[in-house]
Amino acid sequence: MAQNELSYVGELGFTAGAAHYFGDLNTHGGLKAPKPAVGIFYRKYFNDYIGARAHFRFMNVGYSDVYSSNDFQRRRNLSFNSNIFELAVQGDFNFFRFEPGSQDYRFSPYLTVGASAFHFNPYAYYQDRKYYLQPLGTEGQHSGLFPDRKPYSLYNFAFLIGGGLKYSLNRRLNLGLEVLYRFAQTDYLDDVSTTFAGLSAFPNKPDGSSTIAAVLQDRSTVTSNPPIGEVGRQRGNSRDKDQFATIEITLGILFTSYRCKF
């Protein structure tokens, strides 16, 4: 006589936690500006050790040179924030056998790897007004003086690696904690990458006043006399791409089915 066995086929989950940025404004791994991150995912189980998931997240990241102990960065006085919308595909690998609802196999650490596509759009505030930075071409992207500098895309992708812990509360719910690090394939998450373009790349308005692009490309006018933003002086480090990370609590709702054992 055939027997049916309960098996776990998938998991709908929700995540909430914090995101953090690392790059030209945060060169020493500072953790001074965590910002919100939330997400929703669906995980497919292949067996007690391996699963794959699609994970959508909304995050906010940002940083400021005021957090730095480096004299040049504090004089540079740049800052940014950005909302990030990310769709990731991840493979999850449990170190222990994981069987929800079981007394013996209800806990496991795990490794996760994958890739994501994301949208970002860095902005900064000046005199209490919000300005999106990419359209301004703060490194001379819209100037004929720098024909090799093209406006960067607001869509990019990243490689992901991380790990976590998960615990089965019962046959229907899993609770977890996950840390995920991303290697973005852009150096403009923060709108900073190469050298200062200089004021000549930002012609004045008809009335002779400076454009907002000219103001935001070199904000050392507030902290340094004379300002440091001369043509060709290092503004960022284009050799290293930006990164960002999340730490999230996860709550998963399990879906089950019955399969015939024989």
C-alpha positions as CSV (number, residue, x, y, z in Angstrom):
1,M,0.0,0.0,0.0
2,A,1.4,3.4,-0.9
3,Q,2.2,5.9,1.8
4,N,2.3,9.7,1.6
5,E,5.1,11.7,3.1
6,L,4.9,15.4,4.0
7,S,7.6,17.4,2.2
8,Y,8.5,21.1,2.1
9,V,8.3,22.6,-1.4
10,G,8.7,26.3,-0.8
11,E,8.8,29.3,1.6
12,L,7.4,32.8,1.3
13,G,9.4,35.1,3.5
14,F,9.8,38.7,4.7
15,T,13.0,40.5,5.8
16,A,13.7,43.7,7.7
17,G,16.9,45.2,8.9
18,A,19.6,47.7,7.9
19,A,21.8,48.4,4.9
20,H,25.2,50.1,4.8
21,Y,27.4,51.5,2.0
22,F,31.2,51.2,1.5
23,G,33.1,53.2,-1.1
24,D,34.8,56.5,-1.9
25,L,33.2,58.2,1.1
26,N,33.6,55.3,3.4
27,T,37.1,53.9,2.7
28,H,37.8,52.3,6.1
29,G,34.7,50.2,6.6
30,G,32.9,52.6,9.0
31,L,29.5,51.6,10.3
32,K,28.2,55.1,11.1
33,A,25.3,55.4,8.8
34,P,23.0,52.3,8.8
35,K,19.7,52.8,7.0
36,P,16.5,50.8,6.5
37,A,16.2,47.7,4.4
38,V,13.1,45.5,3.8
39,G,12.4,42.7,1.5
40,I,10.2,39.8,0.3
41,F,11.4,36.5,-1.1
42,Y,10.3,33.1,-2.3
43,R,12.6,30.1,-1.7
44,K,12.3,26.7,-3.4
45,Y,13.5,23.7,-1.5
46,F,15.3,20.9,-3.4
47,N,16.2,18.9,-0.3
48,D,17.2,19.4,3.4
49,Y,20.4,21.1,2.4
50,I,19.9,23.1,-0.8
51,G,17.4,25.8,-1.9
52,A,17.2,28.7,-4.3
53,R,15.3,31.9,-4.0
54,A,14.3,35.1,-5.7
55,H,14.5,38.1,-3.3
56,F,13.2,41.6,-3.9
57,R,14.6,44.3,-1.5
58,F,14.2,48.0,-1.0
59,M,17.1,49.7,0.8
60,N,18.4,53.2,1.5
61,V,22.2,53.8,1.7
62,G,24.2,56.9,2.3
63,Y,27.3,58.4,3.8
64,S,29.1,61.7,4.4
65,D,32.7,62.9,4.6
66,V,31.9,64.4,8.1
67,Y,32.2,60.9,9.5
68,S,35.8,60.5,8.3
69,S,38.9,61.0,10.4
70,N,40.9,61.7,7.2
71,D,41.8,65.4,6.8
72,F,41.4,65.4,3.0
73,Q,37.9,63.7,3.2
74,R,36.7,66.1,5.8
75,R,37.8,69.1,3.6
76,R,36.2,67.4,0.5
77,N,32.9,67.5,2.4
78,L,30.9,65.3,0.0
79,S,27.8,63.3,1.0
80,F,25.0,61.3,-0.7
81,N,22.0,59.1,-0.1
82,S,20.3,56.7,-2.5
83,N,17.3,54.5,-2.6
84,I,18.1,51.0,-4.0
85,F,15.6,48.6,-5.5
86,E,17.1,45.2,-5.9
87,L,16.1,41.9,-7.4
88,A,18.4,39.0,-6.4
89,V,18.7,35.4,-7.3
90,Q,20.4,33.4,-4.5
91,G,21.4,29.8,-3.8
92,D,21.3,28.7,-0.2
93,F,23.4,25.9,1.3
94,N,22.7,24.6,4.8
95,F,25.6,23.3,6.8
96,F,23.4,21.0,8.8
97,R,20.3,19.0,7.7
98,F,17.4,21.3,8.1
99,E,13.9,19.9,8.6
100,P,11.2,22.4,9.8
101,G,9.2,21.1,12.7
102,S,11.7,18.5,13.6
103,Q,13.2,18.3,17.1
104,D,16.6,17.2,15.9
105,Y,17.0,19.2,12.6
106,R,15.4,22.6,13.3
107,F,18.5,24.7,13.3
108,S,21.3,25.4,10.7
109,P,23.8,28.0,9.7
110,Y,23.9,28.5,6.0
111,L,25.9,30.1,3.1
112,T,24.2,32.1,0.4
113,V,25.7,33.3,-3.0
114,G,24.1,34.9,-6.0
115,A,23.7,38.0,-8.2
116,S,21.4,40.9,-8.3
117,A,20.2,43.7,-10.6
118,F,19.4,47.0,-8.9
119,H,18.4,50.6,-9.5
120,F,20.0,53.4,-7.6
121,N,19.8,57.2,-7.9
122,P,22.2,59.2,-5.6
123,Y,21.1,62.5,-4.3
124,A,22.3,65.2,-1.9
125,Y,20.8,68.2,0.0
126,Y,21.9,71.7,-0.4
127,Q,20.2,74.5,1.6
128,D,17.5,72.1,2.6
129,R,16.7,71.2,-1.0
130,K,17.1,67.7,-2.5
131,Y,19.1,67.3,-5.8
132,Y,19.6,64.2,-7.8
133,L,23.3,64.0,-8.7
134,Q,23.5,61.9,-11.9
135,P,21.8,64.5,-14.1
136,L,24.1,67.2,-12.9
137,G,27.3,65.5,-14.2
138,T,29.3,66.4,-11.1
139,E,32.6,65.0,-12.6
140,G,32.2,66.7,-15.9
141,Q,30.1,64.1,-17.7
142,H,28.1,66.8,-19.6
143,S,31.1,68.9,-20.5
144,G,33.0,68.9,-23.8
145,L,36.2,69.3,-21.7
146,F,35.8,65.6,-20.7
147,P,34.5,63.7,-23.8
148,D,35.6,60.3,-22.3
149,R,33.3,60.8,-19.3
150,K,29.8,59.6,-20.1
151,P,26.8,59.8,-17.7
152,Y,26.7,56.6,-15.7
153,S,23.7,54.2,-15.8
154,L,21.3,54.1,-12.8
155,Y,20.9,50.4,-13.4
156,N,23.6,48.0,-12.4
157,F,24.3,44.5,-11.0
158,A,26.2,43.0,-8.1
159,F,27.7,39.7,-7.0
160,L,26.4,38.6,-3.5
161,I,27.9,36.5,-0.8
162,G,26.7,36.0,2.8
163,G,25.5,33.7,5.5
164,G,23.1,33.3,8.2
165,L,21.3,31.3,10.8
166,K,17.8,29.8,10.6
167,Y,15.6,28.2,13.2
168,S,12.3,26.4,12.7
169,L,9.7,27.7,15.1
170,N,7.2,25.1,14.0
171,R,6.1,23.3,10.9
172,R,4.9,26.5,9.3
173,L,7.4,29.2,10.4
174,N,11.1,29.8,10.1
175,L,13.0,32.6,11.8
176,G,16.5,33.7,10.7
177,L,19.2,36.2,10.7
178,E,21.2,36.9,7.5
179,V,24.2,39.1,6.6
180,L,24.7,39.7,2.8
181,Y,27.6,41.6,1.2
182,R,27.4,42.9,-2.4
183,F,30.2,43.8,-4.8
184,A,28.5,46.3,-7.1
185,Q,29.8,46.7,-10.7
186,T,29.6,50.5,-10.5
187,D,31.8,53.1,-8.8
188,Y,29.1,55.7,-8.9
189,L,26.7,54.4,-6.2
190,D,27.9,57.6,-4.3
191,D,28.4,59.8,-7.4
192,V,32.1,59.9,-6.7
193,S,34.7,58.1,-8.8
194,T,37.5,60.0,-10.6
195,T,38.9,63.6,-10.4
196,F,37.5,67.1,-10.0
197,A,36.4,68.6,-13.3
198,G,36.9,72.2,-12.1
199,L,34.6,75.2,-12.4
200,S,35.4,75.6,-16.1
201,A,33.3,72.5,-16.8
202,F,30.3,74.2,-15.3
203,P,29.5,77.5,-17.0
204,N,27.6,80.1,-15.0
205,K,24.0,81.0,-15.4
206,P,23.1,83.9,-17.6
207,D,23.0,86.2,-14.5
208,G,26.6,85.2,-13.7
209,S,25.7,83.0,-10.7
210,S,26.9,79.4,-10.2
211,T,24.8,76.5,-11.3
212,I,23.8,73.9,-8.7
213,A,26.1,71.4,-10.6
214,A,29.0,73.7,-10.0
215,V,28.2,74.0,-6.3
216,L,27.7,70.3,-5.6
217,Q,30.8,69.1,-7.6
218,D,33.0,70.8,-5.1
219,R,31.6,71.3,-1.6
220,S,35.0,72.0,0.0
221,T,34.1,75.7,-0.3
222,V,32.4,75.3,3.1
223,T,35.4,73.7,4.8
224,S,38.5,74.8,3.0
225,N,40.1,78.1,1.9
226,P,41.0,77.9,-0.9
227,P,38.7,75.1,-2.1
228,I,40.4,71.8,-3.0
229,G,38.5,71.1,-6.2
230,E,41.0,72.1,-8.8
231,V,41.0,70.4,-12.2
232,G,42.6,66.9,-12.1
233,R,42.8,66.6,-8.4
234,Q,41.6,63.3,-7.0
235,R,37.9,63.3,-6.1
236,G,37.5,59.5,-5.8
237,N,39.2,56.2,-6.5
238,S,38.1,54.7,-9.8
239,R,40.1,51.6,-9.3
240,D,37.8,50.2,-6.7
241,K,34.0,49.6,-7.2
242,D,31.5,50.4,-4.5
243,Q,29.9,47.9,-2.1
244,F,26.9,47.6,0.2
245,A,25.7,45.2,2.7
246,T,22.6,44.2,4.6
247,I,21.8,42.6,8.0
248,E,18.2,41.3,8.2
249,I,15.9,39.3,10.3
250,T,13.9,36.9,8.2
251,L,10.5,35.3,8.8
252,G,9.4,32.5,6.4
253,I,6.0,30.9,5.9
254,L,6.4,27.3,4.7
255,F,4.4,25.5,1.9
256,T,4.1,21.8,2.0
257,S,2.8,18.9,-0.1
258,Y,2.5,15.2,0.1
259,R,4.5,12.8,-2.0
260,C,4.2,9.1,-2.5
261,K,7.1,7.3,-0.8
262,F,6.6,4.1,-2.9
